[in-house]
Amino acid sequence: MTGFVRSGRSLDADHEERCDVCVIGSGAGGAVVAAGLAAQGLDVVVVEAGTAVGRADFDMQESTAYARLYQERGLRASADKAIGILQGRSLGGGTTVNWTTCFRTPARILERWRSVHGVEGWDEASLEPHFQAVEQRLSIAEWPEALVNANNGALLRGGRALGMAVQPLRRNVRGCANSGYCGMGCPVDGKQAMHLTFLPDAVAAGARIYTDVEADRVEHDGKRATAVQCFALDEVRGRSTRRSLRILPKVVVSSAGALNTPMLFIRSELDVLGPVGERTFLHPVVVVAGRYEQVIGGWYGAPQSMASHAHVDRGPQRVGFFLEAAPVHPLLAAQAFGGFGHQEAEFMGQLDRTAVFIGLAVDGLHPDAPGGRVTRLRDGRMHLSYPVTPALIEAFRAAHGVMAQVHLAAGAREAVSLHVDPVRVGSAAELGRLDAAAYGAHKHAIFSAHQMGGCVMGADPQTSVVRSDLRHHQVQNLFVVDGSALPTALGVNPSETLYALGHRAVSWVAAAV
């Protein structure tokens, strides 16, 4: 059968498809598993709620990108609005807009999954061939230190001055122009996102991809999935047109992403069969800006090319965190700062001399950082409750102190927090100001760009949704192949873990057809 990419808006009547496998979602997990299944000769249909985009659509404008390429037009948030959530929504999912940072799953996390959650067969040796395969296809390689921009250079310089381990990052790029606009879609096709790699592979092998189509529910009898009911989406508002695409597969793979797969399962009444939506992890992010005398221009250059994991394991009594840089594009910076009037004008007026560090807390490992919960409101919208607990507050405070020290060691004239009333630190003697500040929900900016969990894998059906082979505990022809299956947060950017997850799932899904 000839493969294609077709918008659901082109359907002029209700439509039905039969196939071996229906893959819901086209991001890091879904694209890889779809390509692998199609390569084995299986009949694959992919449905994607986002639209098909390419380099001609990427105009490097924030106003265009957030509205078109992100969930809820870039305004997704926790239920109390304390945590802003950046999550991709287009053909290719989050890989279209991520910052290209790639890490293998840390060994200590894999061991945690085994010893605490009963996950079997997920160790470094088992994953090695899958990591190698995706690294080759996506051109994942270390970014040269000579190309590091001033924003990341400040993290490198300041961290090393303090004796901290700071390491260069690996990125999935080929022919990168070092423009800095990864988060708005790569305008030169340098980023090896799914719409340039695994999705074309899938189509070449015969997969049929429908974009602008949302999976509304998975129909099942408690033991087997029988259909996936989808609806085409309106172009202007992105809402259902009620024009139906009904898919009758032998096997269903949900790769809609963390937050979205739990919502699909709740709509499908699969939440009565397991803890759907629970243990949702965010790698909650706090931010400290540094003001420098020299021009930084943090909107240019690879957004992330240096990181420090010196504080990722702070012992069993405390939540760990890791440090990275973040791009300093005007709209993103203005939203993050959150000030008003003269404060906002003063902050934005110095943006070209501002470097930004982020501290990402590793939730899901400490008993007082169990993650959040996804539920559904009466009107059908997602409700993410995420408690900012004392253990997270302690980590936020510690991360602020470390990031401020790194800025000062890198030569910043002051470090500035993103509190409602910003805390300014101009010397080591003033670091106590950060210790004395209030931390927690609505006290300062908190973000998430890494969503995980909500349909976690594990041995016990009472505490997990899928088995170690990513198959649903009760519905035998239903798999979860995305970040929602992860039993904890990773302590590293999740994209490469998800690529490998998709690659590993191919044999398990194929065997179920």
N, C-alpha and C positions, 0 to 999 in steps of 0.2 A: 504493500500500500504506500502511496506517495505521502510524505510528510508535509506539513504546512504550519504556518502561524496565521491565525485568523481571529479577527475581533468578533466578540459575541454581538456587537452592535450591527454586524452585517447579517445576522439571522433575521429573516423576514417572517419566520413562523417558529413555533415550538419545534424542537429538534431532539432526536434521540441518537445516542451512539452506543455501540457495543464494543468491548475491548477486553484484552487480558488484564490490563492494569490501568486504573485511573490514579494519577498523581495530582494531588491538590496542592498547588503552589509551585513556583519555579525558581526559588532561591537556592541557597548553598546546598541544602539537602535534596530538594526536589529535582533540581536540574541534573545533578550528578546521578541520582538513582534512575531517573527517566532515560538518560543517555545510555547507562549501562544495560538497562532492561531492553531498550530498543535494539542495542547492538547484538543482543542474544536472539533477536528475531521475534520478540514478543510485541504484541499490538498494544501500544501505549497511547493514552490520551492524557494530556496535561491541561488543567484549568487554572487560570491566574486572574485574580481580581484586578490587578493593575493593568496598565496599558503597555503596549509594545513601544519601546523608545530606542533611540540610537544617537550617534554623535551629532546628527543634524538637529536633534531636539535639545541638545545640551548647550544652552546659550550663556552659561557661566553667570547667570543671574539668580540670586537667592530667592527673589520674589517668584520666579518661575519654578525653581527646583523644589522648594518646600511644598508648594501647592500641588505639584504634579507627581512628585516622586516619593512622598512620605505619607505614612499613615495619618489620617485625619488632618491632612494638609500641614503636617509638621507640628500640630498642636496636641498630639496624644499626651496624656498625663495620668498619673495616679488619681484615684477617686477624690482625694482631698486637695489635688492640684499642687501638692508639695514637690512632686518629682516630674519633671518634663521628660518625655520619652521620644527619642528619635528612632524611628523604625521604617525601613524602606517599603515601598509599595509600587512596584512596576514589574514588567517582565524582567526576571533576574533577581527580584526581591531586594534584600539589603545589599547584595553584592554590587548593584548598580551605583550605590551611593556610599558604600563604606570607604574607609581610609586606607585600605589595602594591607593592613597589618596582619601577619600570619604567624601563628605559633602552633606547634604540636601540643597535644594535651599533656600537661605535666604529669610525671610519674607519680607524684604524691597524690594527685587528684584521682588517678586511676586506682591506686591502692585504697583510697578512701571509698570509692564506689564498691570495691570488692569487699572490704572488711566491714563496712557499715551498712551498705544497701544490698549486699548479696549479688552484685552484678558479676557475671562470669564471662571470661573470655575477652575482657577489655584490658589488655596489658600492652606494654610497649612492643613486644615481639609480635603479637597478633595484629597490631595496627600498622606495623612498619611497612608492609607492601602497599597498604592503602594510602599512607602518607606519601610514599614515593611516587605513586601513580598520579595523585592530584598535584603534587609539587612539579612534576614534569609537565603535565598538561597546562598548568596555570603559570608556568615560568616563575615559581616562587624562589626568590633568592635574596640574599642580604643586600641592603641598600648601601652604596659606598659612602663612607664618612665624608669624602670630599664634596658630596652633593647635599649634605645636611643643611637645611635652612637655618636662619638665625634663631628662630623660635626653638627648634630642637637643639640647636647648638648651645643655647643657654642651659638647657637641662643637662647636656653632656658636660659642659664646662663647670657648672656649679656643683653637680653631683660628684664629679671626680675631685674637685677641690676639697670636698668634705669627706673624701675617702669612700664614697658610696659606689657600688657596682652599677655602672650604666652601660648598656649594651646596644649595639645597632640592631635594627629590626629587619625582618625579612618581609618582602612585599610581593604581591602577585601582579607584576607589571612586565610589559615588554614594549620597548620604544616609548617609555614615559618621558613626557616633555617637562616634568618637574613644575607644572603650572600651579599646583596647590588647590585645584578645584574638584578634587575627587568626590566630595560630598554633594556635588551638583551634577554628577555624571561626567565621565571623562570625555572631553571634547576631541581627543585625538585617538581614541580607542587604545590607549596605552594600558589602562587597567584591564586585566583579564577577567572581567566579570562574566556571569553566566550567560548573558545575552550574546556574548562573543565567542563562547567556548563550548560548554557542555550542552546548551540548548541547540545551537546549530548542529552539534554532533547527533543529538536526539532526532532532529528533523531529518537529517541526512539518512538516518537509519529507519525513517518511516513514522516517527512520532507525530501526532496531531496535537497542536497547541492552540487552545482558545484563550485569548486575553479578554479583559473587560467582562469577565464572567466570575461570579462569586458562588462558591459552594455553600448552599444554604443548610443542608443537612445530609448526613449519611443514613440511609434507611437500613435497618437491620432487625433481626429477630432475637437478639441477645446472644446468638452464637455465630451468625454470619452476616456480613454486610451484603445487601442485595442491590443497592442503587445509590448513586450520588445525585441529588437534586440541586441543580444550579439555576441561576437566573442572570441574564445579561444586565449590565449596569448602564445607567444613564450617563452620557458624556459630560454633562455640565456639573451635576451634583454627585455623581458616583453612586446613585441610589438604584435599587432594583427596578427594572422595567416590567418585571413579572413575565418577560419572555423566557420560556423555559429551555434549558439544555439538560436533558436527563441522560445519565450515563449508567449503563448496565455492565459493570466489570466483574471479572472473576476475583480480583484482589483490589483493595483500596489502600493507597498510601497517603497519609496526611502529612504534607510538608508545608503547611500554611504558616509556620513560624510560631515561636512562643507568643503567648497571648491569643493568637488567632486560632491555633489548633484547639486549645481549651474551649474557646468560644464555639467553634464548630461542634465539638463533642457535647457541649451543654445544649446547644440547639437540637442535637441529634438524640438527646436523652441518654447519652452514654455516661453521664455523670453519676447515674444510679449504680453503675457497675464498677466504680473505682473513684479514687480521690482526684478527680479532674479539677484542674485550676489551682490546686494546692501546691505549696513549695515553688512559687514563681520567683525567680531570682533576677536581679537587675544590675549587679555590679554598680551600685549607686555611686555617683560621681560628685566630688566637690572640687572647687576651682580656686586657685590663687593666681592673680595676675602680677606681673612684675613690670615696673616702669623703668626704662633704661634711657640713658642719654643718647645712645646711638639709635639709628633707625633699625627696627626689627622687620617690619613688613611681613607679619605672620600669616598673611593671606597668600603669599607666594611660597613655592617649594612643596615637596612632599609633606603632607600634613603631619604624619607621624613617621619618624625614622630613628628615634632613640627612646629607650624605656629603662626604668629601674625597678627591679623586683627585690630590692634590699629589705623591704618591710612587708613582703607578702606573707611571710610566716612569722608571726609575733608570739607564737606559743599558743597553747590550748585555751588560755584565759582571755585572749584578745582577738578581735577581728583584724585580719591583715589587710594591706592595701598595696597597690603598685602605682607607679607614677609614669605618666606619658605627657607629651605636649598635645595641644589641640590647635587647630587653625583659628585664625582671628579675622574671620570675615565680618563685615559691619553689622548685618542683620542678626547673625548668630550672637555676636558679641553684645549688641544692644539688648537682646532678649535675655542673655545670661546675666548681665549686670543688673538689670531690673530696677535701676534707680529712676529718679524723676527730675525734671527741671535742670537746675544748674549742675547737680551731681552727674546726671547723664551726659550733659553737654561737655563737662570737664573730662569725663572718662573717654568719650568718643573722640574728643579733640586730641587726645594723646595716643590714639589707637595704633598709629604707625610706629610708635616706640614702646609698644606693649607686647610682652611675651606671656603666654598662658600655659600653666601646668595644670594637669588634672590628676586627682587621686581617686582611684577606683577601689572601693571596698569589696572584699570577697565574701559575699553572703552565702548562706547555706552550709557552712562548716561549723560555726559557733552556735550553741543552743539558743543564744539570745539574738541570733540573726537568721531566723528560719525562712526568710523570704515572705512573699505576699500571697494573695489569693485572688484568682479571677472568678467572678460570678457574672450573672446577667441581670440587668435591670428589667423592669416590667416593659419598658419600651423597646427592649432588644439590644440596647447598647451595652458595651463592656463596662464592667465595674472592677477596677483593680485596687484592692485594699492592700497597702504596704506599710506596716508599722516601722517607724524610725525609732528603733529600740535604744536603750542605754548603751549596749555594746557597739552599735553603729555610731552613736554620738561620740563615744570615746575615740573610735577610729577616725571620724571626721576631724575631731580636734587635733589628734596626732598628725594626720595628713596635712592639715593646714600649717602646723608648725614646721614640718619637714619641707614642704614646698616653699614656704617663706625663706627658710635658711638657704635652700638651693638658689633661689633668686638672688639673695644678697651675696652669696658666694660667687655667683656668676657676674656680679657687677651692677645689679639693679640699684637704683637710688632709693627705691622703696618697693615693698610688696604690699598688695592690696587684696583683701578678701572680698567675697561677693555676698557679704552680710547685707541685711536690709539697711543697716548703718555701717558702711564699709570700715573695716579695721585696717589701719595703715601702720606698717612697720618699716622703719628706716635704718635700723641697726639691730644687732643681736641683743642689745640691752632692752629693746622694745618688744621682744618676742612674747613677753608675758601678757601683752595686750590680747594676743590671740587666745592664750589660755583662759583669760578672764571673760572672753566673749561667750555668748549663748550659742548653742548648737542644736540642730534638730529641724523638724518640719517647719517651714515658713520662717525660719531664722536666717537662712542663707540659701543660695541657689543649690539645687540638687538635680542631677540629670541621670539619664540612662541611655546608653547606645547599645548595650548588650543585654538582650532579654533571653532568659533560659528557664527551663523547668515548666511545671504546670501539667505535664503528662509524663511524669518521670518513669524511668526504667528501674526495675528492681525485682527481687525474688518474691516479695510478699504482695499479693493482690490487695491487701488492706492498706498498704502504704505506697503502692506504685500502680501505674496504669498499664505499662508494657513490660514485657520480659526482656531479658538480656539480648534477645535477637530482634528487639523492637516490635514484636508482635503483641497485639492487645491480649491481656490475660484471658478475656472471655470470648471476644469476637475474633475468631481464628483466621479470618482473611483480611484483617485490618492491621496496618502498621503505622507507626509514627516515626518519620525520618526528618526531624528538624530539631531545633534547639530546645523545644519543650520536653524532649526525652531525657535531657541531661539531669542527673540526680542531684547535682550541686552546681554552683557557679564554678568557673574554671580558674580564676586568678590570672587569666591571659585572655586576649581578644579571641572570640570563639570561632571565627570564620573557618580556619583550617580544620578544626575539630569537626565542623559540620560538613565540610567537603569529604573528609575521610569517613564520617558517619554514613553519608550517602553512598560512597563507594563500597563500603563494607556491606550495606544493606542489600545490594543487588542480588547476591546469591540467595539470601534468605527470602526475599520477595519472589524471585523467580521460582524457587522451590515450592512456593505456596500456590502457584498458578495451576 
